[in-house]
């Protein structure tokens, strides 16, 4: 969907910052949880299918039948759970306090994260003024957690699995936006509740937000970070090309028309891989 240049630029800057957070966290993830073997492709495929299925169930059953206040709670619980783990990844020195103290601290951070984030949501729901004032906290909190969560998965999967996963989810994203409209309905629901599972930027003179879903950030970071153990240059090239593809989509989109970002992100991935092969070819000449 087309947004004014000011709001679009802010979304792109937020996107770049969160991708950088994810790439920064990759090394920390491996230091905190050393990994030796990649996850079996079939296991990851079943997990991916399950995640898509759970997303559909969440929309059909939870969001359509639960009270809105309970949906807020479910989202806040999810954010709280990721927060406890993400802080120990971003600040690895916290892991030096010992196994049991670390476990207790993570549990406490999850509970505190849930409570504080829910209070943040309730504050933003009071008025447009409150939402506009505090949305940057939600952006930083939610998207940094999403980026770190993506790296935690990325270090356990082979790059080709990540690429296939992106292709599969991109096809689903296209169907869910252009055919079933599920993604559009979910985005509108969350915006109405002033819950932002992604990057949200308030308009300057209107009471509405421009938004990029957190799933787009997740897959950019996950796919790029999956190359960390194989080739750093490929990681940076694919991260840059997928981020650039998403940015171009925002700048070149048509007003009042919705677009699935993941197919464009997959196109950006192919460009990044092509650039890497081009560099390899030049080096061999």
C-alpha positions in Angstrom: 0.0 0.0 0.0 1.3 3.4 -1.0 2.2 5.8 1.9 3.5 9.4 1.9 7.3 9.6 1.4 7.9 10.7 5.1 6.2 7.7 6.6 7.6 5.3 3.9 11.2 6.6 4.7 10.7 6.0 8.4 9.5 2.4 7.8 12.5 1.7 5.6 14.9 3.1 8.3 13.2 1.0 11.0 13.5 -2.0 8.7 17.3 -1.5 8.1 17.8 -1.0 11.9 16.0 -4.2 12.8 17.8 -6.3 10.1 21.1 -4.9 11.6 20.0 -6.0 15.1 19.3 -9.5 13.8 22.7 -9.8 12.0 24.4 -8.5 15.1 22.7 -11.2 17.2 23.8 -14.2 15.1 27.3 -14.5 16.6 25.8 -14.1 20.1 23.3 -16.9 19.5 26.1 -19.3 18.6 28.1 -18.3 21.6 25.1 -18.8 24.0 23.8 -22.0 22.4 26.6 -23.6 20.4 25.2 -25.6 17.4 26.8 -28.5 15.7 24.3 -30.1 13.4 21.6 -28.6 11.2 17.9 -29.4 11.8 16.6 -32.2 9.6 14.8 -30.7 6.5 11.7 -32.8 7.1 11.5 -31.6 10.7 11.7 -28.0 9.6 9.1 -28.5 6.8 6.6 -29.9 9.4 7.4 -27.0 11.7 6.8 -24.5 8.9 3.5 -26.2 7.9 2.5 -26.3 11.5 3.3 -22.6 11.9 1.1 -21.7 8.9 -1.7 -23.9 10.3 -1.5 -22.3 13.7 -1.6 -18.9 12.1 -4.8 -19.8 10.3 -6.3 -21.3 13.5 -5.3 -18.1 15.4 -7.3 -16.0 12.9 -10.3 -18.3 12.5 -10.8 -19.3 16.1 -9.0 -16.9 18.4 -9.3 -13.5 16.7 -12.8 -14.1 15.5 -14.2 -15.6 18.6 -12.2 -14.3 21.6 -12.9 -10.9 23.2 -10.5 -8.3 21.9 -9.0 -7.8 25.3 -8.1 -11.5 25.5 -6.4 -11.2 22.1 -4.3 -8.4 23.5 -3.3 -10.7 26.3 -2.3 -13.5 23.9 -0.1 -11.1 22.0 1.4 -9.7 25.1 2.2 -13.2 26.4 4.0 -14.0 23.1 6.0 -10.8 23.3 6.9 -11.4 27.0 8.1 -14.9 26.2 10.4 -13.8 23.4 11.7 -10.8 25.4 13.2 -13.0 28.2 15.2 -15.0 25.7 16.1 -12.1 23.4 17.7 -10.0 26.2 20.1 -12.9 27.0 21.1 -13.1 23.3 21.6 -9.3 22.8 23.5 -9.0 26.1 25.4 -12.4 26.4 27.2 -11.4 29.6 23.9 -12.1 31.4 24.6 -15.8 30.8 27.6 -15.7 33.1 25.5 -15.6 36.2 25.0 -19.4 36.3 22.5 -21.9 35.0 19.8 -21.6 37.6 20.1 -17.8 38.1 19.9 -17.4 34.3 16.7 -19.6 34.2 15.1 -17.7 37.0 16.0 -14.4 35.5 14.5 -15.4 32.1 11.3 -16.5 33.7 11.1 -13.2 35.6 11.8 -11.2 32.5 9.1 -13.0 30.6 6.5 -12.2 33.3 7.7 -8.6 33.6 7.8 -8.3 29.8 4.2 -9.5 29.5 2.9 -7.1 32.1 4.8 -4.0 30.9 4.0 -4.7 27.3 0.3 -5.2 28.1 0.4 -1.9 29.9 2.0 -0.2 26.9 -0.8 -1.6 24.7 -3.5 -0.4 27.1 -1.9 3.1 27.1 -1.7 3.3 23.3 -5.4 2.3 23.2 -6.5 5.3 25.3 -6.2 7.8 22.4 -4.5 8.5 19.1 -2.2 10.9 21.0 -1.0 8.1 23.3 -0.6 5.7 20.4 1.5 8.2 18.4 3.6 9.0 21.4 4.5 5.5 22.4 4.5 3.5 19.2 8.3 3.8 18.8 8.7 1.7 22.0 6.5 -1.0 20.5 8.5 -0.9 17.3 11.8 -1.3 19.1 10.6 -3.9 21.5 8.6 -6.1 19.1 10.8 -6.0 16.1 14.1 -6.4 17.9 12.6 -9.5 19.6 11.4 -10.8 16.2 14.9 -10.3 14.7 16.6 -12.1 17.5 14.1 -15.0 17.4 14.8 -15.3 13.7 18.5 -15.7 14.3 17.9 -18.4 16.9 16.2 -20.5 14.2 18.6 -19.5 11.5 21.7 -21.0 13.1 20.1 -24.4 13.2 19.0 -24.7 9.5 20.9 -25.0 6.3 20.7 -22.0 3.9 18.8 -24.0 1.2 16.1 -25.0 3.7 15.7 -21.3 4.7 15.4 -20.4 1.0 12.8 -23.1 0.3 10.9 -22.0 3.4 10.9 -18.4 2.2 9.5 -19.6 -1.2 6.7 -21.6 0.4 5.7 -18.9 2.8 5.9 -16.3 0.0 3.4 -18.3 -2.0 1.1 -18.5 1.0 1.6 -14.7 1.6 0.6 -13.9 -2.0 -2.6 -16.1 -1.6 -3.4 -14.7 1.8 -3.2 -11.1 0.5 -4.5 -11.3 -3.1 -7.0 -14.2 -2.8 -8.3 -14.9 0.8 -7.5 -11.4 2.1 -6.6 -13.0 5.4 -3.4 -11.0 5.9 -5.3 -7.7 5.1 -8.0 -8.5 7.7 -5.4 -9.4 10.3 -3.5 -6.2 9.7 -6.6 -4.1 9.9 -7.7 -5.9 13.1 -4.4 -5.2 14.8 -4.2 -1.6 13.7 -7.7 -1.0 15.0 -6.6 -2.5 18.4 -3.4 -0.5 18.3 -1.4 -3.7 18.6 1.6 -3.6 16.2 3.1 -7.0 15.3 5.6 -5.2 13.2 6.8 -1.7 12.3 4.1 1.0 12.6 4.7 4.6 11.7 2.0 7.2 12.5 0.9 9.6 9.7 1.8 13.2 10.3 -1.7 14.7 9.8 -4.0 11.8 9.9 -5.1 9.3 12.6 -3.7 6.2 10.9 -0.5 4.2 10.6 1.7 2.9 7.9 2.8 -0.6 8.7 5.2 -3.4 7.8 4.5 -6.9 9.3 7.0 -8.4 11.6 6.9 -11.6 9.6 8.7 -9.8 6.8 11.5 -8.8 9.1 11.6 -12.3 10.5 12.2 -14.0 7.1 14.7 -11.4 5.9 16.8 -12.0 9.0 16.3 -15.8 9.2 17.3 -16.4 5.5 20.2 -14.0 5.6 21.5 -15.3 9.0 21.3 -18.9 7.8 24.3 -18.2 5.6 26.4 -17.1 8.6 28.1 -20.5 9.1 28.8 -20.9 5.4 29.7 -17.5 4.0 29.5 -14.0 5.6 29.5 -12.2 2.2 26.4 -14.1 1.1 24.7 -13.2 4.4 25.4 -9.5 3.9 24.5 -9.5 0.2 21.2 -11.4 0.7 20.3 -9.2 3.7 20.9 -6.1 1.7 19.1 -7.3 -1.4 16.0 -8.5 0.5 15.9 -5.2 2.5 16.3 -3.2 -0.7 13.5 -5.2 -2.4 11.1 -4.5 0.5 12.1 -0.8 0.5 11.4 -0.6 -3.3 8.0 -2.2 -2.8 7.1 0.6 -0.4 8.3 3.4 -2.6 6.9 2.0 -5.8 3.5 0.6 -4.6 0.1 2.0 -5.7 -2.2 3.9 -3.3 -5.0 1.9 -1.8 -3.7 -1.4 -3.1 -2.3 -4.1 -0.8 0.8 -6.1 -1.6 2.3 -9.2 -0.1 5.9 -8.4 0.8 7.4 -11.9 1.0 7.3 -12.6 -2.8 9.3 -9.4 -3.3 11.6 -10.4 -0.5 12.2 -13.8 -2.2 13.0 -11.9 -5.5 15.5 -9.9 -3.5 17.0 -13.1 -2.2 17.5 -14.4 -5.7 19.3 -11.1 -6.7 21.6 -11.4 -3.7 22.5 -15.0 -4.5 23.1 -14.0 -8.2 25.4 -11.2 -7.0 27.4 -13.7 -4.9 27.8 -16.0 -7.9 28.9 -13.1 -10.0 31.6 -12.2 -7.5 32.7 -15.8 -7.4 32.9 -15.9 -11.2 35.0 -12.7 -11.3 37.3 -14.0 -8.6 37.9 -17.2 -10.6 38.8 -15.3 -13.8 
